[in-house]
Amino acid sequence: MPLVAFDKKGNRLGMGAGYYDRTFGTLSNQKIKLFGLGFEVQQVDAIPTEEWDIALDGMITEKRIIIF
């Protein structure tokens, strides 16, 4: 999933429209893993979340693969 920023807990900051949260929220009973794709510089200390936000299972950057 594309993103603007992510934190060490797997929270992501998207573009603000909530498209991915709505889409993957309807698939919560499916066994899918959600990975973000971005750069190390996009990691921040913390991202505020709302109850409808869907966290990532992992993150792929230019340096590593992170499993949350």
PyMOL commands that place a pseudoatom at each C-alpha (Angstrom):
pseudoatom trace, name=CA, resn=MET, resi=1, chain=A, elem=C, hetatm=0, pos=[0.000, 0.000, 0.000]
pseudoatom trace, name=CA, resn=PRO, resi=2, chain=A, elem=C, hetatm=0, pos=[1.309, 3.472, -0.741]
pseudoatom trace, name=CA, resn=LEU, resi=3, chain=A, elem=C, hetatm=0, pos=[1.766, 5.864, 2.140]
pseudoatom trace, name=CA, resn=VAL, resi=4, chain=A, elem=C, hetatm=0, pos=[3.100, 9.230, 3.233]
pseudoatom trace, name=CA, resn=ALA, resi=5, chain=A, elem=C, hetatm=0, pos=[4.549, 8.004, 6.544]
pseudoatom trace, name=CA, resn=PHE, resi=6, chain=A, elem=C, hetatm=0, pos=[4.609, 4.978, 8.862]
pseudoatom trace, name=CA, resn=ASP, resi=7, chain=A, elem=C, hetatm=0, pos=[5.567, 4.322, 12.477]
pseudoatom trace, name=CA, resn=LYS, resi=8, chain=A, elem=C, hetatm=0, pos=[7.169, 1.429, 14.371]
pseudoatom trace, name=CA, resn=LYS, resi=9, chain=A, elem=C, hetatm=0, pos=[3.744, 0.008, 15.305]
pseudoatom trace, name=CA, resn=GLY, resi=10, chain=A, elem=C, hetatm=0, pos=[2.632, -0.402, 11.691]
pseudoatom trace, name=CA, resn=ASN, resi=11, chain=A, elem=C, hetatm=0, pos=[0.357, 2.615, 11.575]
pseudoatom trace, name=CA, resn=ARG, resi=12, chain=A, elem=C, hetatm=0, pos=[0.337, 4.412, 8.242]
pseudoatom trace, name=CA, resn=LEU, resi=13, chain=A, elem=C, hetatm=0, pos=[-0.476, 7.905, 7.137]
pseudoatom trace, name=CA, resn=GLY, resi=14, chain=A, elem=C, hetatm=0, pos=[-2.097, 7.838, 3.718]
pseudoatom trace, name=CA, resn=MET, resi=15, chain=A, elem=C, hetatm=0, pos=[-3.280, 10.606, 1.445]
pseudoatom trace, name=CA, resn=GLY, resi=16, chain=A, elem=C, hetatm=0, pos=[-6.317, 11.398, 3.594]
pseudoatom trace, name=CA, resn=ALA, resi=17, chain=A, elem=C, hetatm=0, pos=[-9.174, 9.874, 1.604]
pseudoatom trace, name=CA, resn=GLY, resi=18, chain=A, elem=C, hetatm=0, pos=[-9.424, 6.613, 3.594]
pseudoatom trace, name=CA, resn=TYR, resi=19, chain=A, elem=C, hetatm=0, pos=[-9.641, 4.454, 0.464]
pseudoatom trace, name=CA, resn=TYR, resi=20, chain=A, elem=C, hetatm=0, pos=[-7.371, 1.659, 1.718]
pseudoatom trace, name=CA, resn=ASP, resi=21, chain=A, elem=C, hetatm=0, pos=[-8.879, 1.598, 5.212]
pseudoatom trace, name=CA, resn=ARG, resi=22, chain=A, elem=C, hetatm=0, pos=[-12.397, 1.246, 3.764]
pseudoatom trace, name=CA, resn=THR, resi=23, chain=A, elem=C, hetatm=0, pos=[-11.360, -1.382, 1.226]
pseudoatom trace, name=CA, resn=PHE, resi=24, chain=A, elem=C, hetatm=0, pos=[-9.361, -3.575, 3.588]
pseudoatom trace, name=CA, resn=GLY, resi=25, chain=A, elem=C, hetatm=0, pos=[-11.803, -3.043, 6.441]
pseudoatom trace, name=CA, resn=THR, resi=26, chain=A, elem=C, hetatm=0, pos=[-14.385, -5.012, 4.446]
pseudoatom trace, name=CA, resn=LEU, resi=27, chain=A, elem=C, hetatm=0, pos=[-11.896, -7.878, 4.056]
pseudoatom trace, name=CA, resn=SER, resi=28, chain=A, elem=C, hetatm=0, pos=[-11.059, -8.235, 7.757]
pseudoatom trace, name=CA, resn=ASN, resi=29, chain=A, elem=C, hetatm=0, pos=[-12.222, -11.870, 7.812]
pseudoatom trace, name=CA, resn=GLN, resi=30, chain=A, elem=C, hetatm=0, pos=[-9.840, -12.768, 4.970]
pseudoatom trace, name=CA, resn=LYS, resi=31, chain=A, elem=C, hetatm=0, pos=[-6.331, -14.049, 5.660]
pseudoatom trace, name=CA, resn=ILE, resi=32, chain=A, elem=C, hetatm=0, pos=[-4.419, -11.312, 3.901]
pseudoatom trace, name=CA, resn=LYS, resi=33, chain=A, elem=C, hetatm=0, pos=[-1.270, -9.516, 4.964]
pseudoatom trace, name=CA, resn=LEU, resi=34, chain=A, elem=C, hetatm=0, pos=[-0.983, -5.787, 4.373]
pseudoatom trace, name=CA, resn=PHE, resi=35, chain=A, elem=C, hetatm=0, pos=[2.442, -4.402, 3.495]
pseudoatom trace, name=CA, resn=GLY, resi=36, chain=A, elem=C, hetatm=0, pos=[3.392, -0.808, 2.894]
pseudoatom trace, name=CA, resn=LEU, resi=37, chain=A, elem=C, hetatm=0, pos=[5.942, 0.214, 0.311]
pseudoatom trace, name=CA, resn=GLY, resi=38, chain=A, elem=C, hetatm=0, pos=[8.107, 3.254, 0.935]
pseudoatom trace, name=CA, resn=PHE, resi=39, chain=A, elem=C, hetatm=0, pos=[11.444, 4.669, 2.025]
pseudoatom trace, name=CA, resn=GLU, resi=40, chain=A, elem=C, hetatm=0, pos=[13.265, 4.728, 5.358]
pseudoatom trace, name=CA, resn=VAL, resi=41, chain=A, elem=C, hetatm=0, pos=[12.924, 8.524, 5.538]
pseudoatom trace, name=CA, resn=GLN, resi=42, chain=A, elem=C, hetatm=0, pos=[9.145, 8.079, 5.760]
pseudoatom trace, name=CA, resn=GLN, resi=43, chain=A, elem=C, hetatm=0, pos=[9.350, 6.449, 9.203]
pseudoatom trace, name=CA, resn=VAL, resi=44, chain=A, elem=C, hetatm=0, pos=[8.220, 8.699, 12.050]
pseudoatom trace, name=CA, resn=ASP, resi=45, chain=A, elem=C, hetatm=0, pos=[8.022, 8.181, 15.819]
pseudoatom trace, name=CA, resn=ALA, resi=46, chain=A, elem=C, hetatm=0, pos=[4.232, 7.929, 16.047]
pseudoatom trace, name=CA, resn=ILE, resi=47, chain=A, elem=C, hetatm=0, pos=[1.134, 8.447, 13.922]
pseudoatom trace, name=CA, resn=PRO, resi=48, chain=A, elem=C, hetatm=0, pos=[-2.184, 9.314, 15.569]
pseudoatom trace, name=CA, resn=THR, resi=49, chain=A, elem=C, hetatm=0, pos=[-4.869, 6.766, 14.718]
pseudoatom trace, name=CA, resn=GLU, resi=50, chain=A, elem=C, hetatm=0, pos=[-8.640, 6.517, 14.643]
pseudoatom trace, name=CA, resn=GLU, resi=51, chain=A, elem=C, hetatm=0, pos=[-10.749, 3.421, 15.330]
pseudoatom trace, name=CA, resn=TRP, resi=52, chain=A, elem=C, hetatm=0, pos=[-11.272, 2.766, 11.602]
pseudoatom trace, name=CA, resn=ASP, resi=53, chain=A, elem=C, hetatm=0, pos=[-7.556, 2.865, 10.690]
pseudoatom trace, name=CA, resn=ILE, resi=54, chain=A, elem=C, hetatm=0, pos=[-6.126, -0.432, 9.446]
pseudoatom trace, name=CA, resn=ALA, resi=55, chain=A, elem=C, hetatm=0, pos=[-2.532, -1.103, 10.562]
pseudoatom trace, name=CA, resn=LEU, resi=56, chain=A, elem=C, hetatm=0, pos=[0.097, -2.672, 8.329]
pseudoatom trace, name=CA, resn=ASP, resi=57, chain=A, elem=C, hetatm=0, pos=[1.440, -6.175, 8.925]
pseudoatom trace, name=CA, resn=GLY, resi=58, chain=A, elem=C, hetatm=0, pos=[4.776, -5.158, 7.470]
pseudoatom trace, name=CA, resn=MET, resi=59, chain=A, elem=C, hetatm=0, pos=[6.722, -2.545, 5.586]
pseudoatom trace, name=CA, resn=ILE, resi=60, chain=A, elem=C, hetatm=0, pos=[9.122, -2.838, 2.648]
pseudoatom trace, name=CA, resn=THR, resi=61, chain=A, elem=C, hetatm=0, pos=[11.734, -0.098, 2.292]
pseudoatom trace, name=CA, resn=GLU, resi=62, chain=A, elem=C, hetatm=0, pos=[14.878, 0.278, 0.215]
pseudoatom trace, name=CA, resn=LYS, resi=63, chain=A, elem=C, hetatm=0, pos=[16.912, -1.165, 3.136]
pseudoatom trace, name=CA, resn=ARG, resi=64, chain=A, elem=C, hetatm=0, pos=[14.778, -3.746, 4.875]
pseudoatom trace, name=CA, resn=ILE, resi=65, chain=A, elem=C, hetatm=0, pos=[11.568, -5.658, 5.323]
pseudoatom trace, name=CA, resn=ILE, resi=66, chain=A, elem=C, hetatm=0, pos=[9.893, -4.913, 8.661]
pseudoatom trace, name=CA, resn=ILE, resi=67, chain=A, elem=C, hetatm=0, pos=[7.313, -7.219, 10.239]
pseudoatom trace, name=CA, resn=PHE, resi=68, chain=A, elem=C, hetatm=0, pos=[5.074, -5.497, 12.811]
for i in range(1, 68): cmd.bond("trace and resi %d" % i, "trace and resi %d" % (i + 1))
show_as sticks, trace
zoom trace
